[in-house]
């Protein structure tokens, strides 16, 4: 649950480092929250906070956050928190495998501006300004042992920890889409003098398509194989007069395109402005982690907003002041399965005398007769597992309030669950019937003309329930609050020039303000080449559709004359919000 929606400020409660476990609580009177909308839980929590606010009480949102100058890498380039939204693809780190990958953004958490003490870390290869509790995936080194993957916070980083600057992407193509001559030609043209004649290719249109204005596109860079990334970067450095491992680029956009190439093969890099342009400096291939001891670290007051994304991996690739690195993201367990934060990490609790500095606390917000829902139980399990992750992890012990003092809390039902280890079990990844997707199918039997080089939305003419008409949007018409979706489409074309490229993609649309629709964002495309005869192509995509948006399929063909879509079928699986 995003604490920014609650608008809470920082807590005056004293610092602590609870490590002994989690304590379960309840409310002394029935609340009936299980039968109400989740908004009632938020009202309850706000009222509870108001009661507890004070010098010896007071709760706080945990800001596992960064300052407003920190950006995140999306499939459309680097963006600030103003420009991203739920569902955008961002680069994350799978901290178990050590590989990076593209994942959908689950939430953008923004906390209001107010005076806060943040930790600044500065060095040649790193610049960050974060809250004390901001999480970092680290390599932890011990003498005589292999480095282990672990978690730390800005306030607990030590000499054994190494911040991760780069990691190779697990989804790089293995088969080249472009020949090496073209890759080298693009690199030379975009990073130095005009390309030499010996580097020209007959497919000149490919070059102008993939590097308009001398800036390689995201689609071009992300389509390179690992060896082509190495060639791309090596060529740019060869053109530069600054020596090996350094490329001088004419614009920041061009420098970031080459840095993206470095990011995808796990090469750490720094971009700096110079008198002759922008300098991209690649570090040694083995230099992918940075010791905090190499940084200047201090605390300072910051009065702006802080923010942090939520991703499935709990990590994201950040950029600040020309440096790039992987970093991490950021308690009432309500009947609807949400964990809502109270005082938070590293704060003395205000719940169990004798254990406020040694244990974290979590209330179920239930009374003696209120049901304890399966979602609520699972939320406590998720909280417990999460608190056990970082370097500041707790023990797995779960206790009840009555284990500290004579009290009825957390109620007989909850205390039985404490005693039989119900809360101490691993969380259930499923969510019951809500995990079963809904399904619809659209068919197309009528012909649709595709002009060369022009994108067109696929128009289906029938739906699985017998409805007929002209259907463009396959998700979002009925799912007005948004949805997770998994779509696939098969298309048959006639008249495509042999050797011509066909491109298919999913595209999300949003209202244009005048009663129509405009493109909100294009999803990654498939670009098969037609060999001859009838053309049969397929495409699939999974995404997170924001409120008010719709999904269409779009298709383009780059032959010499018109082609016809003669039939198409799409199967749509979706989970409405």
C-alpha positions as CSV (number, residue, x, y, z in Angstrom):
1,X,0.0,0.0,0.0
2,X,1.5,3.3,-1.1
3,X,2.1,5.5,2.0
4,X,2.1,8.6,-0.2
5,X,-1.7,8.2,-0.4
6,X,-1.8,8.7,3.3
7,X,0.3,11.9,3.3
8,X,2.1,11.0,6.5
9,X,5.2,12.9,7.7
10,X,8.2,11.5,9.5
11,X,8.0,10.0,13.0
12,X,9.3,11.6,16.2
13,X,9.7,8.1,17.7
14,X,13.2,7.1,18.8
15,X,15.4,4.9,16.6
16,X,15.7,1.2,17.3
17,X,16.9,-2.0,15.6
18,X,14.3,-4.7,16.3
19,X,15.7,-8.1,15.4
20,X,13.9,-10.6,17.7
21,X,10.7,-11.2,15.7
22,X,7.2,-10.0,14.9
23,X,4.4,-9.5,17.4
24,X,0.7,-9.8,16.5
25,X,-1.9,-7.4,17.9
26,X,-5.7,-6.8,17.5
27,X,-8.2,-4.1,18.4
28,X,-10.1,-4.5,21.6
29,X,-13.5,-3.9,19.8
30,X,-14.9,-5.4,16.6
31,X,-14.2,-3.3,13.6
32,X,-16.1,-5.2,10.9
33,X,-13.5,-4.2,8.2
34,X,-13.7,-7.5,6.4
35,X,-17.2,-6.7,5.2
36,X,-16.3,-3.2,4.1
37,X,-14.5,-1.6,1.2
38,X,-10.7,-1.3,1.6
39,X,-11.1,2.5,2.1
40,X,-12.5,1.7,5.5
41,X,-9.2,0.1,6.5
42,X,-7.4,3.3,5.5
43,X,-9.7,5.4,7.5
44,X,-9.2,3.1,10.5
45,X,-5.4,3.4,10.1
46,X,-5.4,7.2,9.8
47,X,-7.6,7.4,13.0
48,X,-5.3,5.0,14.8
49,X,-2.3,7.0,13.8
50,X,-3.9,10.3,15.0
51,X,-4.5,8.6,18.4
52,X,-0.9,7.5,18.6
53,X,0.8,10.6,17.3
54,X,3.0,12.3,20.0
55,X,6.6,12.5,21.3
56,X,6.4,9.0,22.8
57,X,4.3,7.5,20.1
58,X,4.0,8.7,16.6
59,X,4.2,6.5,13.5
60,X,6.0,7.1,10.3
61,X,5.9,5.9,6.7
62,X,9.0,4.2,5.7
63,X,10.5,6.1,2.7
64,X,12.7,3.6,1.0
65,X,13.3,6.5,-1.3
66,X,15.5,8.6,-3.5
67,X,15.5,12.3,-4.2
68,X,13.7,13.9,-7.2
69,X,16.9,14.0,-9.3
70,X,17.2,10.2,-9.5
71,X,15.9,8.7,-12.7
72,X,14.8,5.1,-13.7
73,X,15.6,3.3,-16.9
74,X,12.5,2.4,-18.9
75,X,12.0,0.8,-22.3
76,X,11.6,4.3,-23.6
77,X,14.8,5.7,-22.0
78,X,15.6,7.4,-18.7
79,X,12.6,9.0,-16.9
80,X,11.9,10.9,-13.7
81,X,9.0,9.8,-11.4
82,X,6.8,12.5,-13.1
83,X,6.9,10.6,-16.4
84,X,6.4,7.0,-15.4
85,X,3.3,5.1,-14.5
86,X,2.2,1.6,-13.5
87,X,2.9,-1.0,-16.2
88,X,5.9,0.7,-17.8
89,X,8.7,-1.7,-18.5
90,X,11.8,-0.9,-16.4
91,X,15.2,-2.6,-16.0
92,X,15.5,-4.6,-12.8
93,X,18.0,-6.9,-11.2
94,X,17.2,-10.5,-10.3
95,X,19.3,-10.6,-7.2
96,X,19.2,-14.4,-7.0
97,X,20.8,-14.9,-10.5
98,X,22.7,-11.7,-10.8
99,X,21.1,-11.0,-14.2
100,X,19.1,-7.9,-15.2
101,X,15.7,-8.1,-16.9
102,X,12.8,-6.0,-18.1
103,X,9.8,-6.1,-15.7
104,X,6.5,-4.0,-15.5
105,X,6.4,-1.2,-12.9
106,X,3.9,-2.1,-10.2
107,X,3.6,1.2,-8.5
108,X,5.2,4.7,-8.3
109,X,5.3,5.8,-4.6
110,X,5.8,9.5,-4.1
111,X,6.0,11.1,-0.6
112,X,5.3,14.7,0.1
113,X,8.0,17.4,0.4
114,X,9.1,18.0,3.9
115,X,12.4,18.4,5.8
116,X,14.1,15.0,6.0
117,X,17.6,13.8,6.8
118,X,19.0,11.9,3.8
119,X,22.3,10.1,3.2
120,X,24.4,11.4,0.3
121,X,27.0,9.1,-1.3
122,X,29.3,10.6,-3.9
123,X,32.2,9.3,-5.9
124,X,33.6,9.1,-9.5
125,X,31.3,6.2,-10.3
126,X,28.3,6.9,-8.0
127,X,26.0,9.6,-6.9
128,X,22.9,9.0,-4.7
129,X,20.8,10.8,-2.2
130,X,18.5,8.4,-0.3
131,X,16.6,7.9,3.0
132,X,18.4,6.1,5.8
133,X,16.3,2.9,5.2
134,X,16.7,2.8,1.4
135,X,17.5,-0.8,0.4
136,X,20.4,-1.9,-1.7
137,X,21.2,-5.2,-3.4
138,X,24.8,-5.8,-2.6
139,X,27.6,-8.3,-2.9
140,X,29.0,-9.1,0.6
141,X,32.6,-10.1,0.9
142,X,34.2,-12.0,3.7
143,X,37.8,-12.9,4.0
144,X,38.5,-16.3,2.6
145,X,35.0,-16.8,1.3
146,X,33.1,-16.2,-1.9
147,X,31.0,-13.1,-2.1
148,X,27.4,-13.6,-1.3
149,X,24.3,-11.7,-2.5
150,X,22.7,-9.8,0.3
151,X,20.6,-6.7,1.1
152,X,21.7,-3.6,3.1
153,X,20.3,-0.2,3.6
154,X,21.9,3.2,3.2
155,X,22.4,3.4,6.9
156,X,23.9,0.0,7.3
157,X,26.3,-0.4,4.4
158,X,29.7,-1.5,5.6
159,X,33.2,-2.2,4.3
160,X,32.2,-5.8,3.2
161,X,29.4,-4.6,0.9
162,X,29.7,-3.7,-2.7
163,X,27.1,-1.7,-4.6
164,X,26.1,-3.2,-8.0
165,X,26.8,-0.9,-11.0
166,X,25.9,-3.2,-13.8
167,X,24.6,-6.7,-14.7
168,X,24.1,-8.4,-18.1
169,X,20.6,-8.7,-19.3
170,X,19.1,-12.2,-19.5
171,X,17.0,-11.4,-22.5
172,X,19.6,-10.5,-25.1
173,X,19.0,-11.9,-28.6
174,X,21.1,-14.8,-29.6
175,X,20.5,-14.5,-33.4
176,X,21.6,-11.3,-35.1
177,X,19.0,-9.2,-36.7
178,X,21.5,-6.9,-38.3
179,X,24.8,-7.7,-39.9
180,X,28.0,-6.6,-38.1
181,X,28.9,-4.1,-40.9
182,X,25.7,-2.2,-40.3
183,X,26.3,-2.2,-36.5
184,X,29.8,-0.9,-37.0
185,X,28.5,1.7,-39.5
186,X,25.9,3.0,-37.1
187,X,28.4,3.3,-34.3
188,X,30.9,5.2,-36.5
189,X,28.4,7.6,-37.8
190,X,26.8,8.4,-34.4
191,X,30.0,8.8,-32.5
192,X,32.5,10.5,-34.8
193,X,33.1,11.7,-38.3
194,X,30.9,10.6,-41.2
195,X,31.1,6.9,-41.9
196,X,33.8,5.8,-44.3
197,X,32.7,4.4,-47.7
198,X,34.0,0.9,-46.8
199,X,31.4,0.8,-43.9
200,X,28.4,1.7,-46.0
201,X,25.8,-1.0,-46.7
202,X,23.2,-1.4,-49.4
203,X,20.5,-1.4,-46.7
204,X,20.9,2.3,-46.2
205,X,17.2,2.7,-45.2
206,X,17.9,0.4,-42.3
207,X,20.5,2.9,-41.0
208,X,18.3,5.9,-41.2
209,X,15.5,3.9,-39.6
210,X,17.6,2.7,-36.7
211,X,19.5,5.9,-35.9
212,X,17.4,9.0,-37.0
213,X,19.3,12.2,-36.4
214,X,22.4,10.3,-35.5
215,X,20.9,8.8,-32.3
216,X,20.6,5.0,-32.2
217,X,17.0,4.1,-31.2
218,X,16.1,1.9,-28.2
219,X,14.7,-0.7,-30.6
220,X,18.0,-0.9,-32.5
221,X,20.3,-1.1,-29.4
222,X,18.1,-3.6,-27.6
223,X,18.0,-5.9,-30.7
224,X,21.8,-6.4,-30.7
225,X,23.5,-9.6,-29.6
226,X,26.1,-9.6,-26.9
227,X,29.0,-9.7,-29.4
228,X,27.4,-6.9,-31.4
229,X,27.1,-4.8,-28.3
230,X,30.8,-5.3,-27.8
231,X,31.5,-4.3,-31.4
232,X,29.1,-1.3,-31.1
233,X,31.0,0.1,-28.1
234,X,34.5,-0.8,-29.3
235,X,33.8,1.0,-32.6
236,X,32.6,4.2,-30.8
237,X,35.7,4.1,-28.6
238,X,38.0,3.6,-31.6
239,X,36.6,6.8,-33.2
240,X,37.2,8.8,-30.1
241,X,40.6,10.5,-29.6
242,X,40.5,9.9,-25.8
243,X,41.9,6.5,-25.7
244,X,40.6,2.9,-25.0
245,X,37.3,2.6,-23.1
246,X,36.2,6.2,-23.8
247,X,33.9,7.5,-26.5
248,X,33.1,11.1,-27.2
249,X,29.5,11.6,-28.4
250,X,27.9,14.7,-30.0
251,X,24.8,14.7,-27.8
252,X,23.5,13.4,-24.5
253,X,20.9,11.3,-26.3
254,X,23.6,9.6,-28.3
255,X,25.8,9.1,-25.2
256,X,22.8,7.5,-23.4
257,X,22.1,5.2,-26.4
258,X,25.7,3.9,-26.2
259,X,25.4,3.6,-22.4
260,X,22.3,1.5,-22.9
261,X,24.4,-0.9,-24.9
262,X,26.9,-1.1,-22.0
263,X,24.2,-1.6,-19.5
264,X,22.7,-4.6,-21.4
265,X,26.0,-6.5,-21.4
266,X,26.9,-5.6,-17.9
267,X,29.5,-2.9,-18.4
268,X,29.6,-0.2,-15.8
269,X,29.9,3.3,-17.3
270,X,29.8,7.0,-16.5
271,X,28.6,9.9,-18.8
272,X,30.1,13.4,-18.2
273,X,29.7,16.7,-20.1
274,X,32.9,18.0,-21.7
275,X,33.9,20.9,-23.9
276,X,33.7,18.7,-27.0
277,X,30.5,16.9,-26.2
278,X,29.6,14.1,-23.9
279,X,32.2,11.5,-22.8
280,X,31.2,7.9,-22.1
281,X,33.7,6.2,-20.0
282,X,33.5,2.4,-19.7
283,X,35.0,0.9,-16.6
284,X,37.0,-2.3,-16.6
285,X,34.8,-5.3,-17.5
286,X,35.4,-6.8,-14.1
287,X,34.5,-3.6,-12.3
288,X,30.8,-4.1,-11.7
289,X,30.6,-3.4,-8.0
290,X,31.7,-0.5,-5.9
291,X,32.9,-0.5,-2.2
292,X,31.2,2.2,-0.1
293,X,34.7,3.1,1.2
294,X,35.4,4.6,-2.2
295,X,32.6,7.1,-1.7
296,X,32.3,10.3,0.4
297,X,29.3,9.7,2.6
298,X,27.4,12.3,4.7
299,X,24.0,13.3,6.0
300,X,22.1,16.4,4.9
301,X,18.7,17.9,5.2
302,X,16.6,17.6,2.1
303,X,13.2,19.3,1.8
304,X,11.9,18.0,-1.6
305,X,9.7,15.1,-2.4
306,X,11.1,11.5,-2.3
307,X,10.0,8.6,-4.4
308,X,10.5,5.0,-5.1
309,X,9.2,2.5,-7.6
310,X,7.8,-1.0,-6.8
311,X,8.9,-3.8,-9.1
312,X,8.6,-7.6,-8.9
313,X,12.3,-8.0,-8.3
314,X,12.3,-5.2,-5.7
315,X,15.2,-3.6,-7.6
316,X,15.6,-1.0,-10.4
317,X,18.4,0.6,-12.4
318,X,18.9,4.2,-11.3
319,X,20.7,7.2,-12.8
320,X,21.9,10.3,-11.0
321,X,24.5,12.9,-11.9
322,X,25.8,10.8,-14.8
323,X,26.2,7.6,-12.8
324,X,24.2,4.4,-13.0
325,X,23.6,1.6,-10.5
326,X,21.1,-0.9,-9.3
327,X,19.2,-0.1,-6.2
328,X,16.2,-1.4,-4.2
329,X,12.6,-0.3,-3.3
330,X,10.6,-0.2,-0.3
331,X,2.8,-2.4,8.8
332,X,-1.6,-3.1,9.8
333,X,-2.4,-6.2,7.8
334,X,-6.0,-5.5,6.6
335,X,-8.7,-8.1,5.8
336,X,-8.2,-7.3,2.1
337,X,-4.6,-8.5,2.1
338,X,-2.8,-5.1,2.3
339,X,0.1,-4.4,4.6
340,X,-0.1,-0.8,5.6
341,X,2.9,0.8,7.3
342,X,3.0,2.3,10.8
343,X,6.2,3.4,12.5
344,X,8.3,1.4,10.2
345,X,11.9,0.1,10.2
346,X,14.4,1.2,12.8
347,X,11.8,2.8,15.0
348,X,10.8,2.0,18.6
349,X,7.4,0.5,18.4
350,X,4.4,1.6,20.6
351,X,2.7,-1.7,21.0
352,X,4.3,-4.2,23.4
353,X,5.9,-3.0,26.7
354,X,9.2,-4.8,27.1
355,X,9.5,-5.5,23.4
356,X,9.2,-2.2,21.6
357,X,12.9,-2.0,20.8
358,X,13.4,-5.7,20.1
359,X,10.4,-6.7,18.1
360,X,8.4,-5.2,15.2
361,X,4.6,-5.1,15.7
362,X,1.7,-5.8,13.4
363,X,-2.0,-5.3,14.2
364,X,-4.8,-7.3,12.4
365,X,-7.2,-4.4,13.1
366,X,-9.7,-7.1,14.2
367,X,-11.9,-7.3,17.3
368,X,-12.8,-10.4,19.4
369,X,-15.6,-11.5,16.9
370,X,-14.1,-10.3,13.7
371,X,-13.0,-12.9,11.1
372,X,-9.3,-13.2,10.3
373,X,-9.4,-13.6,6.5
374,X,-7.0,-15.8,4.4
375,X,-5.8,-12.6,2.7
376,X,-4.9,-11.1,6.1
377,X,-3.0,-14.2,7.2
378,X,-1.0,-14.2,4.0
379,X,-0.3,-10.5,4.4
380,X,1.3,-11.2,7.8
381,X,3.4,-14.0,6.2
382,X,4.5,-11.7,3.4
383,X,5.5,-9.0,6.0
384,X,7.4,-11.6,8.1
385,X,9.3,-12.9,5.1
386,X,10.1,-9.4,3.9
387,X,11.4,-8.3,7.3
388,X,13.7,-11.4,7.3
389,X,15.4,-10.4,4.0
390,X,17.7,-7.4,4.6
391,X,20.9,-7.2,6.5
392,X,18.8,-5.8,9.4
393,X,16.6,-8.9,9.3
394,X,14.5,-10.1,12.1
395,X,14.3,-13.6,13.5
396,X,11.4,-15.7,12.2
397,X,9.8,-15.8,15.6
398,X,6.1,-14.7,15.7
399,X,4.7,-13.9,19.1
400,X,1.4,-12.4,20.5
401,X,1.0,-9.3,22.6
402,X,0.0,-11.5,25.6
403,X,3.5,-13.0,25.5
404,X,4.8,-9.8,26.9
405,X,2.1,-8.6,29.4
406,X,-1.2,-9.9,30.8
407,X,-3.7,-8.9,28.1
408,X,-6.4,-10.4,25.9
409,X,-4.5,-9.1,22.8
410,X,-4.3,-10.4,20.1
411,X,-7.5,-12.3,20.8
412,X,-8.0,-16.1,21.2
413,X,-8.3,-16.8,17.4
414,X,-5.2,-14.9,16.5
415,X,-3.2,-16.2,19.4
416,X,-4.0,-19.8,18.4
417,X,-2.6,-19.0,15.0
418,X,0.5,-17.6,16.7
419,X,0.9,-20.8,18.7
420,X,0.3,-23.2,15.8
421,X,2.7,-21.3,13.5
422,X,0.0,-20.2,11.0
423,X,1.7,-16.8,10.6
424,X,5.2,-18.3,10.5
425,X,4.5,-20.3,7.3
426,X,5.7,-19.3,3.9
427,X,3.4,-16.9,2.1
428,X,1.0,-18.2,-0.6
429,X,1.8,-16.7,-3.9
430,X,-1.7,-17.4,-5.2
431,X,-4.7,-15.3,-4.4
432,X,-7.5,-17.9,-4.7
433,X,-10.1,-17.4,-7.4
434,X,-8.7,-14.0,-8.3
435,X,-5.8,-15.6,-9.9
436,X,-8.0,-17.2,-12.6
437,X,-8.0,-15.0,-15.6
438,X,-11.1,-14.1,-17.7
439,X,-11.0,-14.9,-21.4
440,X,-12.3,-13.5,-24.6
441,X,-11.6,-14.2,-28.3
442,X,-11.9,-12.0,-31.3
443,X,-12.0,-13.2,-35.0
444,X,-11.4,-11.4,-38.2
445,X,-12.7,-12.8,-41.5
446,X,-13.1,-9.6,-43.6
447,X,-10.2,-8.2,-45.6
448,X,-8.2,-5.2,-44.4
449,X,-5.8,-3.3,-46.7
450,X,-2.3,-2.4,-45.5
451,X,-0.4,0.3,-47.4
452,X,3.4,0.0,-47.5
453,X,5.1,1.6,-44.5
454,X,1.9,2.6,-42.7
455,X,0.7,1.3,-39.4
456,X,-2.9,0.2,-39.1
457,X,-5.0,-1.1,-36.1
458,X,-6.3,-4.6,-36.6
459,X,-10.1,-4.5,-36.8
460,X,-11.8,-7.7,-35.7
461,X,-15.4,-8.4,-36.8
462,X,-16.7,-11.0,-34.3
463,X,-16.3,-11.9,-30.6
464,X,-16.5,-15.3,-28.9
465,X,-20.0,-14.5,-27.4
466,X,-21.5,-14.0,-30.9
467,X,-21.3,-10.2,-31.0
468,X,-20.4,-8.8,-34.4
469,X,-19.2,-5.4,-35.4
470,X,-15.9,-3.6,-35.6
471,X,-13.7,-4.3,-32.6
472,X,-10.3,-2.5,-32.2
473,X,-9.6,-2.6,-28.5
474,X,-9.2,-6.1,-27.1
475,X,-8.6,-5.1,-23.4
476,X,-9.9,-2.0,-21.6
477,X,-13.4,-1.3,-22.9
478,X,-15.0,-3.1,-20.0
479,X,-12.0,-3.0,-17.7
480,X,-12.2,0.7,-16.9
481,X,-10.1,0.4,-13.8
482,X,-7.3,-1.3,-15.7
483,X,-6.2,-4.9,-15.9
484,X,-3.3,-7.3,-16.2
485,X,-3.4,-8.9,-19.6
486,X,-1.8,-11.7,-21.6
487,X,-2.7,-11.4,-25.3
488,X,-1.7,-13.3,-28.5
489,X,-2.7,-12.9,-32.1
490,X,-2.3,-14.8,-35.3
491,X,-2.5,-12.9,-38.6
492,X,-2.7,-14.1,-42.2
493,X,-1.6,-11.7,-45.0
494,X,-1.7,-11.9,-48.8
495,X,0.3,-9.8,-51.3
496,X,3.3,-9.1,-49.1
497,X,6.5,-8.6,-51.2
498,X,8.9,-11.5,-50.7
499,X,11.8,-10.4,-48.4
500,X,9.7,-7.5,-47.0
501,X,9.5,-6.9,-43.3
502,X,6.2,-7.1,-41.4
503,X,5.9,-5.5,-37.9
504,X,3.3,-6.4,-35.3
505,X,2.9,-4.8,-31.9
506,X,0.4,-4.2,-29.1
507,X,-0.3,-0.5,-28.4
508,X,-2.0,1.1,-25.5
509,X,-4.3,4.1,-26.1
510,X,-5.7,6.7,-23.8
511,X,-8.4,9.4,-24.3
512,X,-7.2,12.5,-26.2
513,X,-9.6,14.9,-24.5
514,X,-11.7,15.5,-27.6
515,X,-13.7,12.3,-27.5
516,X,-11.1,10.3,-29.4
517,X,-8.1,8.2,-28.6
518,X,-4.3,8.7,-28.9
519,X,-1.3,6.4,-28.5
520,X,-0.2,6.3,-24.8
521,X,2.7,3.9,-25.5
522,X,3.8,1.2,-27.9
523,X,4.8,-2.2,-26.6
524,X,7.8,-4.1,-28.1
525,X,7.2,-5.3,-31.6
526,X,7.9,-8.5,-33.6
527,X,9.5,-7.9,-37.0
528,X,9.4,-11.1,-39.1
529,X,10.6,-11.1,-42.7
530,X,8.2,-12.6,-45.3
531,X,9.8,-15.3,-47.5
532,X,7.0,-15.7,-50.0
533,X,3.4,-17.0,-50.5
534,X,0.8,-16.6,-47.8
535,X,2.2,-14.8,-44.8
536,X,1.4,-16.3,-41.4
537,X,2.6,-14.3,-38.3
538,X,2.0,-14.5,-34.6
539,X,2.6,-12.1,-31.7
540,X,2.1,-12.1,-28.0
541,X,2.5,-9.7,-25.1
542,X,1.9,-9.5,-21.4
543,X,1.3,-6.1,-19.7
544,X,-0.3,-4.1,-17.0
545,X,-3.0,-1.8,-18.3
546,X,-3.5,1.5,-16.4
547,X,-6.9,2.9,-15.6
548,X,-8.7,4.4,-18.6
549,X,-6.5,2.8,-21.3
550,X,-7.2,0.3,-24.0
551,X,-5.1,-2.2,-25.9
552,X,-5.1,-2.7,-29.7
553,X,-2.9,-4.7,-32.1
554,X,-1.2,-2.7,-34.8
555,X,0.5,-4.0,-37.9
556,X,2.6,-2.6,-40.7
557,X,4.2,-4.1,-43.8
558,X,7.2,-2.7,-45.8
559,X,6.7,-4.2,-49.2
560,X,6.5,-2.5,-52.5
561,X,2.7,-2.5,-52.8
562,X,-0.6,-2.9,-50.8
563,X,-1.1,-6.1,-48.9
564,X,-4.3,-7.6,-47.4
565,X,-5.0,-9.0,-43.9
566,X,-7.3,-11.9,-44.8
567,X,-7.9,-13.3,-41.3
568,X,-6.8,-12.9,-37.7
569,X,-7.6,-14.5,-34.4
570,X,-6.7,-13.2,-30.9
571,X,-7.0,-14.9,-27.5
572,X,-7.1,-12.5,-24.6
573,X,-6.6,-13.5,-20.9
574,X,-7.1,-10.7,-18.4
575,X,-7.3,-10.0,-14.7
576,X,-9.5,-6.9,-14.1
577,X,-8.6,-4.6,-11.2
